[in-house]
């Protein structure tokens, strides 16, 4: 509250206020000086020495734009009614008394700034250089004096005269704070500030500053960090490597796709062959079943015929001759042999005995046409009509029903 009160009194004529700023050798400081809105159009300046005879270090009438003068820069922010002064490359010789002032007729409204520049070689580095390939991450580690453990820590990116054009800050110990692609972690016990920039590109190649902020009135820049991001495709060797990598990647992808297609074709071929074999097997099985059915039918027919066929004992051969009852083939055979007087039937006798077998029923007779040649060697049990040498006769077989 004391500093805010000092800034409130800053531009009141005749009122003298002061602030204290600590800087570090090799670093820089940023000092904010407020003024009354009535002085927006007036010139602003920053001087060193005894008031009111101090020597101007930088002075400008330009509004809302950075103005440089050696190691000093000034920016008049008319919308916020304050101007910021930056001092770079501090050394112990820069320790002293300075003044922020508004130039006007009469007494210039001003505020006193007591700057103390110290060397903190035992804790802090003045400068760090880091490099990373595009797409990688950059890790920033900065130490700070123990006296600033409770203060706000920050990492700023410099842009021209502004040492803190982009700022990421952390206010708590051992807790990550993220803003954009920057993440910060403050370990107050180790007095170590860690920053991580992820997925860096060429645009991240810049000058960064690690620092502390004791109050809203000023910042102390302790360690400068130079980050260089290399773009791999821009170099010849890198381009060749990238081209080879892309080619090999493309080749591997093509080879992998080709292997997958081969496996797919092989599986399809095997499935088709298996289907063909199954179809052939089914067809063969059907044909075998049909053939087996036909064979069973023929066998059944033959078995039935054999069951119904009776071999008559009177149909045995005797010296090459078979004896059957015959008739004249020139006449129509009657169904009842006892009716027709024109048919003559022979009686066949068996050699072994004198028994005779007669067929008396016409329903049990089968007729077939045969050529009977007269053979003088046959017995006289067969007679021919009309002295014919040969004639057609019907063979009569007795079949059991």
C-alpha positions as a printed NumPy array, in Angstrom:
array([[   0.   ,    0.   ,    0.   ],
       [   2.913,    2.287,    0.635],
       [   4.07 ,    2.019,   -2.974],
       [   0.564,    2.574,   -4.336],
       [   0.25 ,    5.62 ,   -2.103],
       [   3.567,    6.872,   -3.377],
       [   2.38 ,    6.483,   -6.972],
       [  -0.805,    8.357,   -6.111],
       [   1.223,   11.263,   -4.834],
       [   3.724,   11.059,   -7.64 ],
       [   2.388,   13.736,   -9.956],
       [   1.142,   16.164,   -7.344],
       [   3.277,   19.294,   -7.655],
       [   5.639,   19.887,   -4.791],
       [   5.236,   16.389,   -3.371],
       [   8.407,   14.285,   -3.351],
       [   8.099,   10.481,   -3.121],
       [  10.6  ,    7.679,   -3.618],
       [  10.834,    3.962,   -4.358],
       [  13.689,    1.494,   -3.978],
       [  14.701,   -0.908,   -6.732],
       [  17.264,   -3.742,   -6.6  ],
       [  19.013,   -4.752,   -9.791],
       [  21.608,   -7.435,  -10.585],
       [  24.828,   -7.046,  -12.468],
       [  24.401,   -8.131,  -16.078],
       [  20.637,   -7.947,  -15.805],
       [  18.116,   -5.163,  -16.056],
       [  15.27 ,   -3.372,  -14.324],
       [  11.882,   -2.085,  -15.374],
       [  10.493,    0.912,  -13.491],
       [   6.886,    2.105,  -13.793],
       [   6.168,    5.792,  -13.141],
       [   2.574,    7.026,  -12.827],
       [   1.315,   10.535,  -13.528],
       [  -1.936,   12.475,  -13.387],
       [  -4.145,   12.331,  -16.47 ],
       [  -3.813,   16.087,  -16.855],
       [  -0.211,   15.467,  -17.971],
       [  -0.974,   12.993,  -20.726],
       [   0.214,   15.336,  -23.496],
       [   3.359,   16.486,  -21.691],
       [   6.885,   15.243,  -22.275],
       [   8.211,   12.508,  -20.017],
       [  11.834,   12.036,  -18.982],
       [  14.143,    9.994,  -16.741],
       [  17.205,   11.602,  -15.152],
       [  20.029,   10.898,  -12.709],
       [  21.578,   13.141,  -10.052],
       [  20.304,   15.674,   -7.539],
       [  16.926,   17.219,   -8.063],
       [  16.254,   19.515,   -9.87 ],
       [  19.631,   19.612,  -11.628],
       [  19.657,   15.931,  -12.616],
       [  20.919,   14.945,  -16.057],
       [  18.388,   13.601,  -18.515],
       [  19.103,   10.041,  -19.594],
       [  16.099,    9.714,  -21.887],
       [  13.304,   12.141,  -22.793],
       [  10.413,   11.897,  -25.263],
       [   7.216,   13.503,  -26.45 ],
       [   6.191,   10.342,  -28.368],
       [   3.139,    8.575,  -27.035],
       [   2.367,    4.858,  -26.889],
       [   5.617,    3.818,  -28.52 ],
       [   9.024,    2.692,  -27.322],
       [  11.82 ,    5.223,  -27.524],
       [  15.476,    4.19 ,  -27.049],
       [  18.494,    6.061,  -25.827],
       [  21.522,    3.817,  -25.329],
       [  20.799,    1.326,  -22.538],
       [  17.61 ,    3.204,  -21.634],
       [  14.14 ,    2.847,  -23.121],
       [  10.908,    4.697,  -22.323],
       [   7.292,    3.918,  -23.179],
       [   4.493,    6.42 ,  -22.42 ],
       [   1.22 ,    4.546,  -22.005],
       [  -1.349,    7.352,  -22.181],
       [  -4.348,    5.042,  -21.667],
       [  -2.934,    3.847,  -18.308],
       [  -1.424,    7.242,  -17.352],
       [   2.03 ,    5.837,  -16.679],
       [   5.355,    5.524,  -18.42 ],
       [   7.83 ,    2.672,  -18.139],
       [  11.606,    3.034,  -18.086],
       [  13.894,    0.067,  -18.781],
       [  17.632,   -0.075,  -17.999],
       [  19.673,   -2.921,  -19.533],
       [  23.169,   -4.34 ,  -18.904],
       [  23.333,   -3.159,  -15.321],
       [  26.568,   -2.831,  -13.432],
       [  27.356,   -1.767,   -9.902],
       [  28.236,    1.712,  -11.231],
       [  24.563,    2.176,  -12.086],
       [  23.655,    2.271,   -8.422],
       [  22.352,    5.738,   -7.478],
       [  19.366,    8.081,   -7.41 ],
       [  17.127,    8.62 ,  -10.423],
       [  13.928,   10.556,  -11.106],
       [  10.825,    9.943,  -13.202],
       [   9.346,   13.34 ,  -14.166],
       [   6.869,   15.195,  -16.374],
       [   8.149,   18.275,  -18.107],
       [   5.928,   21.314,  -17.618],
       [   6.156,   24.957,  -16.644],
       [   6.993,   25.478,  -13.038],
       [   7.92 ,   22.52 ,  -10.861],
       [   7.947,   19.208,  -12.691],
       [   5.962,   16.476,  -11.002],
       [   8.449,   13.683,  -10.216],
       [   9.242,   10.663,   -8.069],
       [  12.557,    9.509,   -6.731],
       [  13.998,    6.083,   -7.632],
       [  16.825,    4.621,   -5.562],
       [  18.574,    1.932,   -7.581],
       [  20.922,   -0.567,   -5.963],
       [  22.836,   -2.908,   -8.32 ],
       [  24.429,   -6.001,   -6.737],
       [  26.422,   -8.948,   -8.026],
       [  24.899,  -12.328,   -7.283],
       [  27.555,  -14.546,   -8.799],
       [  27.242,  -17.036,   -5.943],
       [  23.627,  -17.885,   -6.818],
       [  22.721,  -16.713,  -10.268],
       [  23.943,  -16.982,  -13.826],
       [  23.968,  -13.888,  -15.984],
       [  23.264,  -15.669,  -19.257],
       [  22.217,  -19.115,  -20.521],
       [  22.125,  -20.392,  -24.098],
       [  19.757,  -23.202,  -25.075],
       [  18.995,  -24.891,  -28.373],
       [  16.354,  -27.337,  -29.488],
       [  15.004,  -28.874,  -32.648],
       [  11.629,  -27.808,  -33.951],
       [   8.848,  -29.733,  -32.276],
       [  10.868,  -30.511,  -29.151],
       [  10.719,  -28.893,  -25.718],
       [  12.986,  -26.317,  -24.078],
       [  13.711,  -26.546,  -20.336],
       [  14.764,  -23.326,  -18.621],
       [  16.257,  -23.403,  -15.118],
       [  17.113,  -20.164,  -13.3  ],
       [  18.283,  -19.596,   -9.743],
       [  17.424,  -16.48 ,   -7.741],
       [  18.637,  -14.947,   -4.403],
       [  17.046,  -16.258,   -1.238],
       [  15.876,  -12.747,   -0.4  ],
       [  13.334,  -13.059,   -3.251],
       [  11.87 ,  -16.427,   -2.205],
       [   8.47 ,  -14.947,   -1.341],
       [   8.323,  -12.698,   -4.412],
       [   6.534,  -13.373,   -7.676],
       [   8.746,  -15.135,  -10.277],
       [   8.423,  -14.679,  -14.009],
       [   9.888,  -15.538,  -17.398],
       [   9.597,  -12.772,  -19.966],
       [  10.237,  -12.772,  -23.674],
       [  11.973,   -9.713,  -25.01 ],
       [  10.664,   -7.905,  -28.061],
       [  12.822,   -5.021,  -29.202],
       [  13.133,   -2.455,  -26.418],
       [  10.575,   -4.19 ,  -24.216],
       [  12.285,   -6.731,  -22.   ],
       [   8.937,   -8.203,  -20.988],
       [   6.701,   -8.205,  -24.032],
       [   5.307,  -11.643,  -23.119],
       [   5.204,  -12.698,  -19.493],
       [   4.44 ,  -15.933,  -17.659],
       [   4.487,  -15.713,  -13.875],
       [   4.076,  -18.01 ,  -10.891],
       [   2.992,  -16.815,   -7.434],
       [   2.958,  -20.047,   -5.434],
       [   5.678,  -22.474,   -4.444],
       [   5.802,  -25.958,   -5.934],
       [   2.795,  -25.518,   -8.134],
       [   2.837,  -25.424,  -11.903],
       [   1.559,  -22.303,  -13.58 ],
       [   0.779,  -22.414,  -17.294],
       [   0.132,  -19.631,  -19.772],
       [   0.077,  -20.601,  -23.419],
       [   2.949,  -22.927,  -24.268],
       [   4.984,  -21.856,  -21.222],
       [   4.816,  -23.691,  -17.873],
       [   6.524,  -22.452,  -14.704],
       [   7.4  ,  -24.137,  -11.416],
       [   8.877,  -22.288,   -8.399],
       [  10.791,  -24.349,   -5.839],
       [  11.351,  -21.795,   -3.077],
       [  13.347,  -24.162,   -0.877],
       [  15.89 ,  -24.649,   -3.655],
       [  15.518,  -21.068,   -4.966],
       [  15.026,  -22.569,   -8.432],
       [  12.649,  -21.387,  -11.13 ],
       [  11.894,  -23.929,  -13.903],
       [  10.217,  -23.13 ,  -17.177],
       [   9.174,  -25.475,  -19.994],
       [   8.283,  -24.42 ,  -23.511],
       [   6.576,  -27.27 ,  -25.398],
       [   6.5  ,  -27.947,  -29.135],
       [   8.862,  -25.144,  -30.036],
       [   9.061,  -23.636,  -33.511],
       [  11.264,  -21.062,  -35.183],
       [   9.101,  -18.334,  -33.629],
       [  10.343,  -19.406,  -30.188],
       [  13.894,  -18.442,  -31.057],
       [  14.296,  -15.319,  -28.937],
       [  15.757,  -13.686,  -25.843],
       [  14.045,  -14.585,  -22.573],
       [  14.577,  -13.266,  -19.046],
       [  14.107,  -14.943,  -15.672],
       [  13.314,  -12.458,  -12.93 ],
       [  11.485,  -11.444,   -9.761],
       [   8.885,   -8.834,   -8.963],
       [   8.9  ,   -7.464,   -5.424],
       [   6.023,   -5.041,   -5.994],
       [   3.881,   -3.822,   -8.892],
       [   6.206,   -0.846,   -9.356],
       [   9.192,   -2.609,  -10.858],
       [  10.738,   -5.86 ,  -12.108],
       [  14.272,   -7.17 ,  -11.728],
       [  15.627,   -9.205,  -14.657],
       [  18.298,  -11.582,  -13.342],
       [  19.251,  -14.173,  -15.979],
       [  19.139,  -13.821,  -19.729],
       [  18.169,  -16.988,  -21.63 ],
       [  18.939,  -17.229,  -25.345],
       [  16.799,  -19.892,  -27.054],
       [  17.685,  -21.106,  -30.534],
       [  15.322,  -23.415,  -32.406],
       [  16.735,  -25.24 ,  -35.415],
       [  14.445,  -26.016,  -38.302],
       [  15.504,  -29.475,  -39.517],
       [  14.193,  -29.295,  -43.129],
       [  16.185,  -26.115,  -43.908],
       [  19.647,  -27.732,  -43.834],
       [  20.856,  -29.884,  -46.748],
       [  21.801,  -32.86 ,  -44.627],
       [  18.639,  -32.519,  -42.637],
       [  16.62 ,  -32.294,  -45.835],
       [  18.297,  -35.428,  -47.115],
       [  17.64 ,  -37.17 ,  -43.83 ],
       [  14.036,  -36.026,  -43.859],
       [  13.673,  -37.159,  -47.464],
       [  15.205,  -40.53 ,  -46.667],
       [  12.97 ,  -40.802,  -43.627],
       [   9.882,  -39.954,  -45.65 ],
       [  10.924,  -42.384,  -48.388],
       [  11.633,  -45.157,  -45.931],
       [   8.391,  -44.428,  -44.12 ],
       [   6.482,  -44.483,  -47.387],
       [   8.258,  -47.684,  -48.427],
       [   7.545,  -49.335,  -45.11 ],
       [   3.904,  -48.318,  -45.327],
       [   3.682,  -49.621,  -48.919],
       [   5.448,  -52.844,  -47.96 ],
       [   3.166,  -53.296,  -44.995],
       [   0.096,  -52.714,  -47.179],
       [   1.442,  -55.158,  -49.781],
       [   2.021,  -57.807,  -47.122],
       [  -1.49 ,  -57.325,  -45.804],
       [  -2.91 ,  -57.688,  -49.34 ],
       [  -0.872,  -60.86 ,  -49.893],
       [  -2.156,  -62.362,  -46.67 ],
       [  -5.709,  -61.379,  -47.633],
       [  -5.355,  -62.944,  -51.11 ],
       [  -3.907,  -66.109,  -49.578],
       [  -6.804,  -66.409,  -47.146],
       [  -9.344,  -65.855,  -49.95 ],
       [  -7.599,  -68.462,  -52.139],
       [  -7.594,  -71.014,  -49.332],
       [ -11.279,  -70.405,  -48.653],
       [ -12.132,  -70.828,  -52.362],
       [ -10.106,  -74.062,  -52.61 ],
       [ -11.808,  -75.372,  -49.488],
       [ -15.241,  -74.548,  -50.931],
       [ -14.396,  -76.308,  -54.226],
       [ -13.215,  -79.394,  -52.338],
       [ -16.394,  -79.401,  -50.263],
       [ -18.557,  -79.143,  -53.41 ],
       [ -16.634,  -81.962,  -55.127],
       [ -16.961,  -84.114,  -52.003],
       [ -20.723,  -83.501,  -51.852],
       [ -21.12 ,  -84.387,  -55.571],
       [ -19.101,  -87.581,  -55.152],
       [ -21.163,  -88.53 ,  -52.125],
       [ -24.431,  -87.952,  -54.059],
       [ -23.176,  -90.039,  -57.025],
       [ -22.075,  -92.805,  -54.696],
       [ -25.478,  -92.821,  -52.994],
       [ -27.268,  -93.022,  -56.37 ],
       [ -25.014,  -95.858,  -57.533],
       [ -25.524,  -97.693,  -54.264],
       [ -29.294,  -97.285,  -54.604],
       [ -29.274,  -98.709,  -58.136],
       [ -27.088, -101.654,  -57.099],
       [ -29.422, -102.377,  -54.198],
       [ -32.421, -102.269,  -56.571],
       [ -30.825, -104.677,  -59.069],
       [ -29.814, -107.028,  -56.258],
       [ -33.326, -106.942,  -54.844],
       [ -34.807, -107.721,  -58.303],
       [ -32.424, -110.604,  -58.822],
       [ -33.147, -111.926,  -55.349],
       [ -36.895, -111.745,  -55.99 ],
       [ -36.541, -113.512,  -59.335],
       [ -34.462, -116.223,  -57.744],
       [ -37.093, -116.627,  -55.047],
       [ -39.861, -117.12 ,  -57.672],
       [ -37.927, -119.285,  -60.159],
       [ -38.071, -123.057,  -59.604],
       [ -35.812, -125.333,  -61.508],
       [ -37.869, -128.311,  -62.551],
       [ -36.265, -131.686,  -62.194],
       [ -37.647, -132.753,  -65.55 ],
       [ -35.571, -130.016,  -67.306],
       [ -32.292, -131.853,  -66.932],
       [ -30.204, -132.638,  -69.986],
       [ -29.79 , -136.094,  -71.301],
       [ -26.911, -136.588,  -73.721],
       [ -27.165, -132.945,  -74.868],
       [ -30.972, -132.962,  -75.132],
       [ -33.584, -131.145,  -73.06 ],
       [ -37.095, -132.546,  -72.89 ],
       [ -40.011, -130.246,  -72.61 ],
       [ -43.605, -130.201,  -73.624],
       [ -43.869, -128.566,  -76.994],
       [ -46.568, -127.546,  -79.377],
       [ -46.93 , -126.636,  -82.99 ],
       [ -45.931, -123.032,  -83.419],
       [ -48.21 , -122.673,  -86.443],
       [ -51.228, -122.685,  -84.149],
       [ -52.28 , -120.11 ,  -81.58 ],
       [ -51.463, -121.522,  -78.162],
       [ -54.536, -121.834,  -76.012],
       [ -54.651, -120.76 ,  -72.46 ],
       [ -56.158, -124.151,  -71.548],
       [ -54.371, -127.068,  -73.258],
       [ -57.313, -129.405,  -72.824],
       [ -59.539, -127.345,  -75.118],
       [ -57.619, -127.374,  -78.43 ],
       [ -57.455, -130.75 ,  -80.284],
       [ -54.906, -129.414,  -82.751],
       [ -52.064, -129.206,  -80.234],
       [ -49.954, -132.201,  -79.469],
       [ -47.979, -132.352,  -76.199],
       [ -45.088, -134.656,  -75.599],
       [ -44.424, -136.457,  -72.371],
       [ -40.927, -136.083,  -71.028],
       [ -39.581, -139.029,  -69.086],
       [ -36.744, -139.024,  -66.634],
       [ -33.882, -141.482,  -67.271],
       [ -33.522, -142.604,  -63.688],
       [ -37.058, -143.838,  -63.36 ],
       [ -40.283, -144.358,  -65.112],
       [ -42.128, -141.516,  -63.41 ],
       [ -43.933, -139.054,  -65.569],
       [ -44.582, -135.357,  -64.884],
       [ -47.618, -133.703,  -66.398],
       [ -48.579, -130.077,  -66.557],
       [ -52.288, -129.865,  -66.459],
       [ -52.872, -126.212,  -65.587],
       [ -52.473, -123.583,  -68.304],
       [ -52.162, -120.746,  -65.729],
       [ -48.814, -122.147,  -64.569],
       [ -47.255, -122.254,  -68.064],
       [ -44.706, -119.958,  -69.72 ],
       [ -44.417, -120.024,  -73.498],
       [ -41.424, -119.162,  -75.639],
       [ -40.629, -119.808,  -79.314],
       [ -37.77 , -122.222,  -80.002],
       [ -36.292, -124.012,  -83.04 ],
       [ -36.202, -127.678,  -82.412],
       [ -33.9  , -129.65 ,  -84.728],
       [ -34.628, -133.312,  -85.067],
       [ -31.758, -135.343,  -83.691],
       [ -31.688, -139.048,  -84.422],
       [ -29.625, -139.638,  -81.287],
       [ -32.352, -138.374,  -78.961],
       [ -34.789, -140.894,  -77.455],
       [ -38.242, -141.447,  -78.928],
       [ -39.941, -139.521,  -76.172],
       [ -40.513, -136.554,  -78.635],
       [ -42.607, -136.889,  -81.752],
       [ -42.876, -134.631,  -84.804],
       [ -46.003, -134.07 ,  -86.768],
       [ -46.26 , -134.465,  -90.549],
       [ -42.711, -135.883,  -90.752],
       [ -41.173, -132.386,  -90.489],
       [ -37.443, -132.245,  -90.01 ],
       [ -37.75 , -129.12 ,  -87.922],
       [ -40.524, -127.08 ,  -86.469],
       [ -41.136, -124.243,  -83.969],
       [ -42.393, -125.274,  -80.546],
       [ -43.302, -123.498,  -77.41 ],
       [ -41.389, -124.438,  -74.348],
       [ -43.499, -124.907,  -71.292],
       [ -42.028, -124.245,  -67.861],
       [ -43.782, -124.752,  -64.646],
       [ -43.287, -121.806,  -62.287],
       [ -44.365, -121.752,  -58.737],
       [ -46.49 , -118.755,  -57.813]])
